[in-house]
Amino acid sequence: MARLAPPDVTLLTDEISYVSREEDGYHAYGTPFAGDLGRLGENTRAPLAALYLLTKGTENKIEPVGAAEASRALLENILCFAHDSEVVRSVFAAACDFVCRVPIRRLTFAPDARVWEMIA
């Protein structure tokens, strides 16, 4: 997806994102991690209106995702190296809260820049 981004888009990262709950909602932050593009993320933040689970396909489409599937998918992508049960419980609770507050969608996309028009 990052490779397909229009040139005027600010990419927070193409690798690991940092998400924080704040008074006005959730925000994603750029990070200094580089993925396939080999570019560090932008040192900025953006409000989260939705979270898209990415799936390559033959057409571009967006579908809703139920809370249970969204929770599982989100937990599979959270980096947490803690062994303390209270920390793990806190991360789990934060993920469940996120899924309750932020719409989760599946974005199936063909490797084509037009997909960005769907999420703009």
C-alpha distances in whole Angstrom, upper triangle without the diagonal:
4,5,5,6,10,13,14,12,13,10,12,11,8,11,14,14,18,19,22,24,26,29,27,24,21,19,16,17,16,17,18,16,14,12,11,11,14,14,16,14,16,19,19,18,17,19,17,17,15,13,11,11,8,10,10,12,14,14,12,14,14,17,19,19,23,24,25,22,19,22,22,18,18,21,19,17,19,21,24,27,30,33,35,35,35,32,30,32,30,27,27,29,26,23,26,26,22,22,25,24,20,19,17,15,13,10,11,9,10,8,9,8,11,9,8,12,12,11,13
4,5,5,9,10,12,10,10,7,10,8,6,9,12,13,16,18,21,24,25,28,26,24,21,18,15,15,13,14,15,14,11,10,9,8,11,11,12,11,13,16,16,16,16,18,17,18,17,15,13,14,11,14,13,16,18,18,16,17,17,20,22,22,25,26,27,24,22,24,23,20,19,22,20,17,19,20,24,27,30,33,35,35,35,32,30,32,30,27,28,29,26,24,27,27,23,23,26,25,21,21,19,18,16,14,14,12,13,11,11,10,13,11,10,14,15,13,14
4,6,9,10,13,11,12,10,13,11,8,12,15,16,20,21,25,27,29,32,30,28,25,22,19,19,16,17,17,15,13,11,9,7,11,11,14,13,15,19,19,20,19,21,20,21,20,18,16,16,13,15,13,16,17,17,16,18,19,22,24,25,28,29,30,27,25,27,26,22,22,25,23,20,22,23,27,29,32,36,38,38,38,35,33,35,34,30,31,33,30,27,30,30,27,27,30,29,25,24,22,20,19,16,16,13,13,9,10,9,12,12,11,15,16,15,16
4,7,9,12,10,12,11,14,13,11,15,18,18,21,22,26,28,30,32,30,27,25,22,19,20,18,19,20,19,16,14,12,11,15,14,17,16,17,21,20,20,19,21,20,20,19,18,15,16,13,14,13,15,15,15,13,16,17,20,23,23,27,28,30,26,24,27,27,23,23,26,24,22,24,25,29,32,35,38,40,40,40,37,35,37,35,32,32,33,31,28,30,31,27,26,29,28,24,23,21,19,17,14,14,11,10,7,7,5,8,8,8,11,13,13,13
4,6,8,6,9,8,12,12,11,14,17,16,20,20,23,26,27,29,27,25,22,20,17,17,16,18,19,18,16,14,13,11,15,13,15,14,14,18,17,17,16,18,17,18,17,16,15,16,14,16,15,17,18,17,15,17,17,21,22,24,27,28,30,27,24,27,27,23,23,26,25,22,24,25,29,31,34,37,39,39,39,36,34,36,34,31,31,32,29,27,29,29,25,25,28,26,23,22,20,19,18,15,15,13,13,11,10,7,9,9,7,10,12,11,11
4,6,6,9,10,13,14,14,18,20,19,22,23,26,27,28,30,27,26,24,21,19,19,17,20,21,20,18,18,17,14,17,15,17,16,15,19,18,18,17,19,19,19,19,19,18,20,18,19,18,20,20,19,16,19,19,23,25,26,30,31,33,30,27,30,30,27,26,29,28,25,27,28,32,35,37,41,42,42,42,39,38,39,37,34,34,35,32,30,32,32,28,28,30,28,25,24,23,21,21,17,18,15,15,13,11,7,9,10,8,10,13,12,11
4,6,8,10,13,14,14,18,20,20,22,24,26,28,29,31,28,27,25,22,20,19,17,19,20,20,18,18,17,13,16,14,16,14,14,17,17,18,17,20,20,21,22,21,20,22,20,22,21,23,24,22,20,22,23,26,28,29,33,34,35,33,30,32,33,29,28,31,30,27,28,29,33,35,38,41,43,44,43,39,39,40,38,35,36,37,33,32,34,33,30,30,33,30,27,26,26,24,24,21,22,19,19,16,14,11,13,14,11,13,16,15,14
4,7,9,13,15,15,19,21,20,22,22,25,26,27,28,26,25,23,20,18,18,16,19,20,21,19,19,19,16,18,15,16,15,13,16,15,16,15,18,19,19,20,21,20,23,21,24,23,25,26,24,21,23,23,26,28,29,32,33,35,33,30,32,33,29,28,31,31,27,28,29,33,35,38,41,43,43,42,39,38,39,37,34,35,36,32,31,33,32,28,29,31,29,25,25,25,24,24,21,23,20,21,19,16,13,14,15,12,13,16,14,12
4,6,9,11,12,16,18,16,18,19,21,23,23,25,23,22,20,17,15,14,13,16,17,18,17,17,17,14,17,14,14,12,11,14,13,13,12,14,15,16,17,17,17,19,18,21,21,23,24,22,19,21,20,23,25,26,29,29,31,29,26,28,29,26,24,27,27,24,25,26,29,32,34,38,39,39,38,35,34,36,33,30,32,32,28,27,29,28,25,26,28,25,22,22,21,21,21,18,20,18,19,17,16,12,14,13,10,12,14,12,10
4,6,9,11,14,15,13,15,16,18,21,21,23,21,20,18,14,12,11,10,13,14,15,14,15,16,14,15,12,12,9,7,10,9,10,9,13,14,16,17,17,17,19,19,22,22,25,26,25,22,23,22,25,25,26,29,29,31,29,26,27,28,25,23,26,26,22,23,24,27,29,32,35,36,37,36,32,32,33,31,28,30,30,26,25,28,27,23,25,27,24,21,21,21,21,22,19,22,20,21,19,18,15,17,16,13,15,17,14,12
4,5,7,10,12,11,13,14,17,20,21,23,22,20,17,14,11,10,8,10,12,12,11,12,13,11,12,9,9,6,6,10,9,10,10,13,14,16,16,15,15,17,16,19,20,23,24,23,21,22,21,23,24,24,27,27,29,26,23,25,25,22,20,23,22,19,20,20,24,26,29,32,33,34,33,30,29,31,29,26,27,28,25,23,26,25,22,23,26,23,20,21,20,20,20,18,20,18,20,18,17,15,17,15,13,16,17,14,13
4,7,9,9,7,9,11,14,17,18,21,19,18,14,11,8,6,4,7,9,10,10,12,14,12,13,10,8,5,5,7,7,7,8,11,12,15,15,14,15,17,17,20,21,24,26,25,23,23,22,24,24,24,26,26,27,25,22,23,24,21,18,21,20,17,17,17,21,23,25,29,30,31,30,26,26,28,25,22,24,25,21,20,24,23,19,21,24,21,18,20,19,20,20,19,21,20,22,20,20,18,20,18,15,18,19,16,15
4,5,7,6,9,12,15,18,20,23,22,20,17,14,10,8,6,6,8,7,7,8,10,9,10,8,7,4,7,9,10,11,12,14,14,17,17,15,15,16,15,18,19,23,25,25,22,23,22,24,24,24,26,26,27,24,21,22,23,19,17,19,19,15,15,16,19,21,24,27,29,30,29,26,25,27,25,22,24,25,22,20,24,24,20,21,24,23,20,21,19,20,20,18,20,19,21,19,19,18,20,18,16,19,20,17,17
4,7,8,12,14,18,21,23,26,25,22,19,16,12,12,9,9,10,8,6,5,7,7,9,8,8,7,10,13,14,14,15,17,16,18,17,15,14,14,13,15,16,20,22,22,20,21,20,23,23,23,26,25,26,23,21,22,22,18,17,19,17,14,15,16,19,21,24,28,30,30,30,27,26,28,26,23,24,26,23,21,24,25,21,22,25,24,21,21,19,19,18,16,18,17,18,16,17,16,18,16,15,19,19,17,17
4,7,10,13,17,20,22,26,25,22,19,16,13,12,10,8,9,6,6,5,8,9,10,10,9,8,12,14,15,15,16,18,17,19,18,15,15,14,13,16,17,21,24,24,22,23,22,23,24,23,25,24,25,22,20,20,20,16,15,16,15,11,12,12,16,18,21,24,26,27,27,24,23,25,24,20,22,24,21,19,22,23,20,21,24,23,21,21,19,19,19,18,19,18,20,18,20,19,22,19,18,22,22,19,20
4,7,10,13,17,19,23,23,20,16,14,10,10,8,7,9,6,8,8,12,13,13,12,10,9,12,13,14,14,15,16,15,18,17,14,15,14,15,18,19,23,26,26,24,24,23,24,23,22,24,23,23,21,18,18,18,15,13,14,13,9,9,9,13,15,18,21,23,24,24,20,19,22,20,17,18,20,18,16,20,20,17,19,22,21,19,20,18,19,19,19,20,21,23,21,23,22,24,21,20,23,23,20,21
4,6,10,13,16,19,19,16,12,10,7,6,6,6,9,8,11,11,14,15,15,14,11,9,11,11,11,10,11,13,12,15,14,12,13,14,15,18,20,24,27,26,24,23,22,23,22,21,23,21,22,20,17,17,18,15,12,14,14,10,10,10,13,16,18,22,23,24,23,20,19,21,19,15,17,19,16,14,18,18,15,16,20,18,16,17,16,18,18,18,20,21,23,22,23,22,23,21,19,22,21,18,19
4,7,10,13,16,16,14,10,8,6,5,7,7,10,11,13,15,18,18,18,16,13,11,12,11,11,9,11,12,11,15,15,13,15,16,18,21,24,27,30,29,26,26,24,24,23,22,23,21,22,21,18,17,18,16,13,14,15,12,10,10,12,15,17,20,21,22,21,17,17,19,16,13,16,17,13,13,16,16,13,16,18,17,15,18,17,19,20,20,23,24,26,25,26,25,26,23,21,24,24,20,21
4,7,10,13,13,10,7,6,4,6,9,10,14,14,17,18,21,21,21,19,17,14,14,13,12,9,10,9,9,12,12,11,14,15,17,21,24,27,30,29,26,25,22,23,21,20,21,19,20,19,16,15,17,15,12,13,15,12,10,12,13,17,18,21,21,21,20,17,17,18,15,12,14,14,11,11,14,13,10,13,15,13,12,15,14,17,19,19,23,24,27,26,27,25,26,23,21,24,22,19,20
4,6,10,11,8,6,5,7,8,12,13,16,17,20,21,24,24,24,22,19,16,16,15,13,10,10,10,10,13,14,13,17,18,21,24,27,30,33,32,29,28,25,25,23,22,22,20,21,21,18,17,19,18,14,15,18,15,13,14,15,18,18,22,21,21,19,16,17,17,14,12,14,14,10,11,14,12,10,13,15,13,12,16,16,19,21,22,26,27,30,30,30,28,29,26,24,26,25,21,22
4,7,8,6,4,6,9,11,15,16,20,21,24,25,28,28,28,26,23,20,19,18,15,12,12,10,10,12,13,14,18,19,22,26,29,32,35,33,30,28,25,25,22,21,21,19,21,21,18,17,19,19,15,16,19,17,15,17,17,20,20,23,22,22,19,17,17,17,13,12,14,13,9,11,13,10,8,12,13,10,11,14,16,19,22,23,27,28,32,32,32,30,30,27,25,27,25,22,22
4,5,5,6,7,11,12,16,18,21,23,25,27,30,29,30,27,24,21,20,18,15,12,12,10,11,13,15,16,20,22,25,29,32,34,37,35,32,30,27,27,25,24,24,22,24,25,21,20,23,22,19,20,23,21,18,20,20,23,23,26,25,24,22,19,21,20,16,16,18,16,12,14,16,13,12,15,15,12,13,17,19,22,25,26,29,31,34,34,34,32,32,29,26,28,27,23,23
4,6,8,10,14,15,19,21,25,26,29,30,33,33,33,30,27,24,22,20,17,14,14,11,13,14,17,19,22,25,28,31,34,37,39,37,34,32,28,28,26,25,25,23,26,27,23,22,26,25,22,23,26,24,22,24,24,27,26,29,27,27,24,22,23,22,19,19,20,18,15,17,18,14,13,17,16,13,14,18,20,23,27,28,31,33,36,36,36,34,34,31,28,29,28,24,24
4,7,9,13,15,18,21,25,26,28,29,32,31,32,29,27,23,21,20,16,13,12,9,10,11,14,17,20,23,26,29,32,34,37,34,31,29,26,26,24,24,24,22,25,26,22,22,25,24,21,23,26,24,22,24,25,28,28,31,30,29,26,24,25,24,21,20,21,19,16,17,18,15,13,16,15,12,12,16,18,21,25,25,29,30,34,34,33,31,30,28,25,26,25,21,21
4,7,10,13,17,19,23,24,26,27,29,29,30,27,25,21,20,19,16,12,11,7,8,9,11,13,17,20,22,26,29,31,34,31,28,26,23,23,20,20,21,18,21,22,18,18,21,21,17,20,22,20,19,21,22,25,25,28,27,27,24,22,22,21,18,17,18,16,13,14,15,11,10,12,12,8,9,12,15,18,21,22,26,27,31,31,31,29,28,25,23,24,22,19,19
4,7,10,14,16,20,20,23,23,26,26,26,24,22,18,18,17,14,10,9,6,6,8,10,11,14,17,20,23,26,29,31,29,26,24,21,21,19,19,19,17,20,20,16,16,19,18,14,17,19,17,15,18,19,22,23,26,25,25,23,20,20,20,17,15,16,15,11,12,13,11,8,11,12,9,8,11,13,16,19,20,24,25,28,28,28,26,26,23,21,23,21,18,18
4,7,10,13,17,17,20,21,23,23,23,21,18,15,14,13,10,6,5,4,5,9,10,11,14,17,19,23,25,28,31,29,25,24,21,22,21,20,22,20,22,22,18,18,21,19,15,18,20,17,15,17,19,22,23,26,26,26,24,21,21,22,19,17,18,17,14,14,16,14,11,14,15,12,11,14,15,17,19,20,23,24,27,27,27,24,25,22,20,21,20,17,17
4,7,9,13,14,16,17,19,19,20,17,15,11,11,11,9,5,5,6,6,10,11,10,13,15,17,21,23,26,29,27,24,23,21,22,21,20,22,20,22,21,18,18,20,17,14,16,18,14,14,15,17,20,22,25,26,26,24,21,21,22,19,16,18,18,15,14,17,16,12,15,17,14,12,14,15,17,18,18,21,22,25,24,24,22,23,20,18,20,20,16,16
4,6,10,11,14,15,18,18,18,15,12,9,8,7,6,4,7,9,10,14,15,14,16,18,19,23,25,28,30,29,26,26,24,25,24,24,25,24,25,24,21,21,22,20,17,19,19,16,15,15,17,20,22,25,26,27,25,22,22,23,20,18,20,21,17,17,20,19,16,18,20,18,16,18,18,20,21,21,24,24,26,25,25,23,25,22,20,22,22,18,18
4,7,9,10,13,16,14,14,11,8,5,5,5,6,6,9,12,13,16,17,16,17,19,19,22,24,27,30,29,26,26,25,26,26,25,27,26,28,26,23,23,24,21,18,20,20,17,16,16,18,21,23,27,27,29,27,24,24,26,23,20,23,23,20,19,23,22,19,21,23,21,19,21,20,21,22,21,24,23,25,24,24,22,24,22,19,22,22,19,19
4,5,8,11,14,14,13,10,7,5,7,7,9,10,12,15,16,19,19,17,19,20,20,23,25,28,31,30,28,28,27,28,28,27,29,27,28,27,23,23,24,21,18,20,19,16,15,14,16,18,21,24,25,27,26,22,23,25,22,20,22,23,20,20,23,23,20,22,25,23,21,23,22,23,24,23,25,25,27,25,26,24,26,24,22,25,25,22,22
4,7,10,13,13,11,9,5,5,8,8,11,13,16,19,19,23,23,21,22,22,22,25,26,30,32,32,30,31,29,31,31,30,32,31,31,29,26,26,26,24,21,22,21,18,17,15,18,19,22,25,27,29,28,24,25,27,25,22,25,26,23,23,27,26,23,26,29,27,25,26,25,26,26,25,27,27,28,26,27,25,27,26,24,27,27,24,24
4,7,10,10,9,8,6,6,10,11,14,15,17,20,20,23,22,20,20,20,19,22,23,27,30,30,28,29,28,29,29,28,30,29,29,27,25,24,24,21,19,20,19,15,15,14,16,18,21,24,26,28,28,24,24,26,25,21,24,26,23,22,26,26,23,25,28,27,24,26,24,25,24,23,25,24,26,23,25,23,26,24,22,26,26,24,24
4,7,7,5,5,5,7,11,13,15,17,18,21,21,24,23,20,20,20,19,21,21,25,27,28,26,27,27,29,29,28,31,30,30,28,25,26,25,22,21,22,20,17,17,16,19,20,24,27,29,31,31,27,26,29,28,24,26,28,26,24,28,28,25,26,30,28,26,27,25,25,24,23,24,22,23,21,22,21,24,22,21,25,25,23,23
4,6,6,7,8,9,13,16,18,18,19,22,21,24,22,19,18,18,16,18,18,22,24,25,23,25,25,26,27,26,29,29,29,26,24,24,23,20,19,20,18,15,16,16,19,20,24,27,29,31,31,28,27,29,28,24,26,28,26,24,27,28,25,26,29,28,25,26,23,23,22,20,21,20,20,18,19,19,22,20,19,23,24,22,23
4,5,8,11,12,15,18,20,21,22,24,23,25,23,21,19,18,16,17,16,20,22,23,22,24,24,26,28,27,30,30,30,27,25,26,25,22,21,23,20,17,19,19,22,24,27,30,33,34,35,31,30,32,31,28,29,31,29,26,30,31,27,28,31,30,27,27,25,24,22,20,20,18,18,15,17,17,20,19,19,22,23,22,23
4,5,9,10,13,16,18,19,20,23,22,25,23,21,20,20,17,19,18,21,23,24,22,25,25,27,29,28,31,32,32,29,27,28,27,24,23,25,23,20,21,21,24,26,29,33,35,36,36,33,32,34,33,29,31,33,30,28,31,32,28,29,32,31,27,27,25,24,23,21,21,19,19,15,17,16,19,18,17,21,22,21,21
4,7,10,13,15,18,20,21,24,24,26,26,23,22,22,20,22,21,25,27,27,26,28,28,30,32,31,34,34,34,31,29,30,29,25,24,26,24,20,22,21,24,25,28,32,34,35,36,32,31,34,33,29,31,33,30,29,32,32,29,30,34,32,29,30,28,27,26,24,24,22,22,19,20,19,23,22,21,24,26,24,24
4,6,9,12,14,17,18,21,22,24,24,22,22,22,20,23,22,26,28,28,26,28,28,30,31,31,33,33,34,31,29,29,29,26,24,26,24,21,21,21,24,25,28,32,34,35,35,31,31,34,32,28,30,32,29,28,31,31,28,29,32,31,28,28,27,26,26,24,25,23,23,20,21,19,22,22,20,23,24,22,22
4,7,9,12,14,16,20,20,23,23,21,21,22,21,24,24,28,30,30,28,29,28,30,31,30,33,32,33,30,28,28,28,25,23,24,23,20,20,19,22,23,26,29,31,33,32,29,29,31,29,26,28,30,27,26,29,29,26,28,31,29,26,27,26,26,26,24,26,24,25,22,23,21,24,23,21,24,25,23,22
4,6,9,10,12,16,16,19,20,18,19,20,19,22,23,26,29,28,26,27,26,28,28,28,30,29,30,28,25,26,26,23,21,22,22,18,18,18,21,22,25,29,30,31,31,27,27,29,27,24,26,27,24,23,26,26,23,24,27,25,23,24,23,23,24,22,24,23,24,22,22,20,23,21,19,22,23,20,19
4,6,8,11,14,16,19,20,19,20,22,21,24,25,28,30,30,27,28,26,29,29,29,31,30,32,30,27,27,28,25,23,25,24,21,20,20,23,25,27,31,32,33,32,29,29,31,28,25,28,28,25,24,27,26,23,25,28,25,23,24,24,24,25,23,25,24,26,24,23,21,23,22,19,21,23,20,19
4,7,10,14,16,19,21,20,22,23,24,27,28,31,34,33,30,30,29,31,30,30,32,31,33,31,28,28,29,26,23,25,25,22,21,20,22,24,26,30,31,32,31,27,28,30,27,24,27,27,24,24,27,26,23,25,28,25,23,25,25,26,27,26,28,27,29,27,27,24,26,25,22,24,25,22,21
4,7,11,13,16,18,18,20,22,23,26,28,31,33,31,28,28,27,29,28,28,30,29,31,30,26,26,28,25,22,24,25,21,20,21,23,25,27,31,31,32,30,27,28,29,26,24,26,26,22,22,25,24,21,23,25,22,20,22,23,24,25,24,27,26,28,27,26,23,25,23,20,22,23,20,18
4,7,9,13,15,15,17,20,21,25,26,29,32,30,27,26,24,26,25,25,27,26,28,27,23,23,25,23,20,22,23,20,19,19,21,24,26,29,29,30,28,25,26,26,23,21,23,23,19,19,22,20,17,20,21,18,16,19,19,21,23,22,25,25,27,26,26,23,24,22,19,21,21,18,17
4,6,9,11,12,15,18,19,23,25,27,29,27,24,23,21,23,22,22,24,23,26,25,21,22,24,21,19,21,23,19,19,20,23,26,27,31,31,31,29,26,26,27,24,21,23,23,19,19,21,19,16,18,19,16,14,16,17,18,20,19,23,23,25,24,24,21,22,20,16,18,18,14,13
4,6,9,11,14,17,19,23,25,27,29,27,24,23,20,21,20,20,22,21,24,23,19,20,23,20,18,20,22,19,19,21,23,26,27,30,30,30,28,25,25,25,22,20,22,21,17,17,19,16,13,15,16,13,11,13,14,16,19,19,22,23,26,26,25,22,22,20,17,18,18,14,13
4,6,7,10,14,16,19,22,24,27,24,21,20,17,18,16,16,18,17,20,19,15,16,19,17,14,17,19,17,16,19,21,25,26,29,29,28,27,24,24,23,21,19,19,19,15,14,16,14,11,12,13,10,8,9,11,13,15,15,19,20,23,23,23,21,21,18,16,17,16,12,12
4,7,10,14,16,19,22,23,25,23,19,17,14,15,14,15,17,16,19,19,15,17,20,18,16,19,21,18,19,22,24,28,29,32,31,31,29,27,26,25,23,21,21,20,17,16,17,15,11,12,13,10,7,7,9,11,14,14,18,19,22,23,23,21,20,17,15,15,14,10,11
4,7,10,12,16,19,20,23,20,17,15,12,12,11,11,13,13,16,15,12,14,16,14,13,16,18,16,17,20,22,26,27,30,30,29,28,26,24,24,22,19,19,19,16,14,15,14,10,10,11,9,6,5,6,7,10,11,15,16,20,21,21,19,19,15,14,15,13,9,11
4,7,9,13,16,18,21,19,16,14,11,12,10,10,13,12,15,13,9,12,13,11,9,13,14,12,13,17,19,23,25,27,28,27,26,24,22,22,20,18,17,17,15,12,14,13,10,9,12,11,7,6,5,6,8,9,13,15,18,19,20,19,18,15,14,16,13,10,13
4,6,9,12,14,17,16,13,11,9,9,9,9,13,13,15,12,10,13,14,10,10,14,14,12,15,18,21,24,26,29,30,29,28,26,24,24,23,20,19,20,18,15,16,17,13,12,15,14,10,9,6,5,5,6,9,11,15,16,17,16,16,12,12,14,11,9,12
4,7,10,13,16,15,13,12,10,10,10,9,12,13,14,10,8,11,11,8,9,12,11,10,13,16,19,23,25,27,29,28,28,25,23,23,23,19,18,20,18,15,16,17,14,12,16,16,13,11,7,6,5,6,8,11,14,15,17,17,17,13,14,17,14,12,16
4,7,10,13,13,11,11,10,11,12,12,15,16,17,13,12,15,14,11,12,15,13,12,15,18,21,24,27,29,31,30,31,28,26,27,26,22,22,23,22,18,20,21,18,16,19,19,16,14,11,9,6,5,6,8,11,12,14,14,15,11,12,15,13,12,15
4,6,10,10,10,10,10,11,13,13,16,18,18,14,14,17,15,12,14,17,15,14,18,20,24,26,29,31,33,32,33,31,28,29,29,25,24,26,24,21,22,24,21,19,22,22,19,17,13,11,7,6,5,6,9,10,13,15,15,12,14,17,14,14,18
4,7,8,9,10,12,13,16,16,20,22,22,18,18,20,19,16,18,20,18,17,21,23,27,29,32,34,36,36,36,34,31,32,32,29,28,30,28,24,26,28,24,23,26,26,22,20,17,14,10,8,6,5,6,7,10,13,14,11,14,16,15,15,18
4,6,7,9,11,13,16,17,20,23,23,19,19,22,21,18,21,23,21,21,24,27,30,32,35,37,39,39,39,37,34,35,35,31,30,32,31,27,28,30,27,24,27,28,24,21,18,15,11,9,6,5,5,8,11,14,13,11,15,16,15,16,19
4,7,10,13,15,18,19,23,26,26,22,22,26,25,22,24,27,25,24,28,30,34,36,39,41,43,42,43,41,38,39,38,35,34,36,34,30,31,33,30,27,30,30,27,24,21,17,14,12,8,7,5,8,10,13,13,12,15,16,15,17,20
4,6,10,12,16,18,21,24,25,22,22,25,25,22,24,27,25,24,28,30,34,37,39,41,43,42,43,40,38,38,38,34,33,35,33,30,30,31,28,26,28,28,25,22,19,15,13,10,7,6,5,9,9,12,10,9,13,13,12,14,17
4,7,10,14,16,20,22,24,20,20,23,23,20,22,25,24,23,26,29,32,35,37,40,41,41,41,38,36,36,35,32,31,32,30,27,28,29,25,23,25,25,21,18,16,13,10,7,5,4,6,9,9,10,8,6,10,10,8,11,14
4,7,10,13,16,19,21,18,17,21,21,18,20,23,23,22,25,28,31,34,36,39,40,39,39,37,34,34,34,30,29,30,28,25,25,26,23,21,23,22,19,16,14,10,8,6,5,7,9,12,12,13,11,8,11,11,8,10,13
4,7,10,13,16,18,15,14,18,19,16,17,21,21,20,23,26,29,32,34,36,37,36,36,34,31,31,30,27,26,27,25,22,22,22,20,17,19,19,15,12,10,6,6,5,6,9,12,15,15,15,13,10,12,12,8,9,13
4,7,10,13,15,12,12,16,17,15,16,20,20,19,22,26,28,32,33,35,36,34,34,32,30,29,29,26,24,25,24,20,20,21,18,15,17,17,15,11,9,6,5,7,8,11,15,18,18,19,17,14,15,15,12,12,16
4,7,10,12,10,9,13,15,13,14,18,18,19,21,24,26,30,31,33,34,32,31,30,27,27,26,24,22,22,21,18,17,18,15,12,13,14,12,8,7,5,6,9,11,15,18,21,21,22,20,16,17,18,14,14,17
4,7,8,7,6,10,11,10,11,14,15,16,18,22,24,27,28,30,30,28,28,27,24,23,23,21,19,19,18,15,14,15,14,10,12,13,11,8,6,5,6,10,12,16,19,22,23,23,22,18,19,20,17,16,19
4,6,6,6,9,10,11,12,14,16,17,18,22,24,27,28,29,29,27,27,26,23,22,22,20,17,17,17,14,12,14,13,9,10,13,12,10,8,9,10,14,16,19,23,25,27,27,26,22,23,24,20,19,22
4,6,5,6,9,10,10,12,14,15,16,20,21,24,25,26,26,24,23,22,20,18,18,17,14,14,14,11,9,11,10,7,7,11,10,9,8,10,12,16,18,22,25,27,29,29,28,24,25,26,22,21,24
4,5,5,6,9,10,11,12,15,16,19,20,23,23,24,24,22,22,21,18,17,18,16,13,14,14,11,9,12,12,9,10,14,14,13,11,13,13,17,19,23,26,28,30,30,30,26,27,28,25,23,26
4,5,5,6,9,10,11,13,15,18,19,23,24,25,26,23,24,23,19,19,20,17,14,16,16,12,11,14,13,10,12,15,14,12,9,10,10,14,16,19,22,24,26,27,27,23,24,25,22,21,24
4,6,5,6,9,10,11,13,16,18,21,22,24,25,23,23,21,18,18,18,15,13,14,13,10,9,11,10,7,10,12,10,9,6,8,9,13,15,18,22,23,25,25,25,21,22,23,20,18,21
4,5,5,6,9,10,11,14,15,18,19,21,21,19,19,18,15,14,14,12,9,10,10,7,6,10,9,6,9,12,11,11,9,12,13,16,18,22,25,26,28,28,28,24,25,26,23,21,24
4,5,5,6,9,10,14,15,17,19,20,21,19,20,18,15,15,16,13,10,13,13,9,10,13,12,10,13,16,15,14,12,13,13,16,18,21,24,25,28,28,28,25,25,27,25,23,26
4,6,5,7,9,13,15,18,19,21,22,21,22,20,17,17,17,14,12,15,14,10,11,14,12,10,14,15,14,13,10,11,10,13,15,18,21,22,24,25,25,21,22,24,21,20,23
4,5,5,7,10,12,16,17,19,20,19,19,17,14,15,14,11,10,12,11,7,9,11,9,8,12,13,12,12,9,11,12,14,17,19,22,23,25,25,26,22,22,24,22,19,22
4,5,5,9,10,13,14,16,17,16,16,14,11,12,12,9,8,11,10,7,9,12,11,10,14,15,14,15,13,15,15,18,20,22,25,26,28,28,29,25,25,28,25,23,26
4,6,8,10,13,15,17,18,18,19,17,13,15,16,12,11,14,14,11,13,16,14,13,17,18,17,17,14,16,15,17,19,21,23,24,26,27,28,24,25,27,25,23,26
4,6,9,12,15,17,19,19,19,17,14,16,16,12,12,15,13,10,13,15,13,13,17,18,16,16,14,15,15,16,18,20,22,22,24,25,26,22,22,25,23,21,23
4,6,10,12,14,16,16,16,13,11,13,12,9,10,12,11,9,12,14,12,13,16,17,16,17,15,17,17,19,21,23,26,25,28,27,29,25,24,27,26,23,25
4,7,9,12,14,15,16,12,11,14,13,10,12,14,13,12,15,17,15,17,20,20,19,21,19,21,21,22,24,25,28,27,29,29,31,27,27,30,28,26,28
4,6,9,11,12,12,9,8,11,11,8,10,13,12,12,15,17,16,18,20,21,21,23,21,23,24,25,27,29,31,31,33,33,34,31,30,33,32,29,31
4,7,9,11,13,10,9,13,13,11,13,16,15,15,18,20,20,21,24,25,24,26,25,27,27,28,30,32,34,33,36,35,37,34,33,36,35,32,34
4,6,8,9,7,7,10,11,10,12,15,15,15,18,19,20,21,24,25,25,27,26,28,29,31,33,34,37,36,39,38,40,37,36,39,37,34,36
4,6,9,8,7,10,12,12,13,16,17,17,19,21,22,23,26,27,27,30,28,31,31,33,35,37,39,39,41,41,43,39,39,42,40,37,39
4,6,5,6,9,10,11,12,14,16,17,19,20,21,23,25,26,27,30,28,31,32,34,37,39,41,41,43,43,44,41,40,43,41,38,40
4,5,5,6,8,10,10,12,14,15,16,18,20,21,23,24,26,28,27,30,31,33,36,38,41,41,43,43,44,40,40,42,40,37,39
4,5,5,6,9,10,10,12,14,15,16,18,20,21,22,24,27,26,29,31,33,36,38,41,41,43,43,44,40,39,42,40,36,38
4,5,5,6,9,10,10,12,14,15,16,19,20,21,22,25,24,27,29,31,33,35,38,38,40,40,41,37,36,39,37,34,35
4,5,5,6,9,10,11,12,14,15,17,19,20,21,23,22,25,26,29,31,33,36,36,38,38,39,35,35,37,35,32,34
4,5,5,6,9,10,11,12,14,16,17,18,20,22,22,25,26,29,31,34,37,38,40,39,40,36,35,38,35,32,35
4,5,5,6,9,10,10,12,14,15,16,18,21,21,24,26,28,31,33,37,37,39,38,38,35,34,36,34,31,32
4,5,5,6,9,10,10,12,14,15,16,19,18,21,23,25,28,30,33,33,35,34,35,32,31,33,31,28,30
4,5,5,6,9,10,11,13,15,15,18,17,20,21,24,26,29,32,33,35,34,35,31,31,33,30,28,30
4,5,5,6,9,10,11,12,14,17,17,20,22,25,28,30,34,35,36,36,36,32,31,33,31,28,30
4,5,5,6,9,10,11,12,15,15,19,21,23,26,29,32,32,34,33,33,30,28,30,28,25,27
4,5,5,6,9,10,10,13,12,15,17,20,23,25,29,29,31,30,30,27,26,28,26,23,25
4,5,5,6,9,10,12,12,15,18,21,24,26,30,31,32,32,32,28,27,29,26,24,26
4,5,5,6,9,11,12,16,19,22,25,27,31,32,33,32,32,28,27,29,26,23,25
4,5,5,6,9,9,13,16,18,22,24,28,29,29,28,28,25,24,25,23,20,21
4,6,6,7,7,11,13,16,19,22,26,27,28,28,27,23,23,24,21,19,21
4,6,8,9,13,16,19,22,25,29,30,31,30,29,26,25,26,23,20,23
4,7,9,13,16,19,22,25,28,30,30,29,28,25,23,24,21,19,20
4,6,10,13,15,19,21,25,26,26,25,24,21,20,20,18,15,17
4,7,10,12,16,18,22,24,24,23,22,18,18,18,15,13,15
4,7,10,13,16,20,21,22,21,21,17,17,18,15,13,16
4,6,10,12,16,18,19,19,18,14,14,16,12,11,14
4,6,10,13,15,17,17,16,13,14,15,12,11,15
4,6,10,12,13,13,13,9,11,12,9,9,13
4,7,10,11,13,12,9,12,13,11,12,15
4,6,8,9,9,6,10,11,10,11,14
4,5,9,9,8,11,13,12,14,16
4,7,9,8,11,13,13,15,17
4,5,6,9,10,12,13,15
4,5,6,8,10,11,12
4,5,5,7,10,10
4,5,5,7,9
4,5,5,6
4,6,5
4,6
4
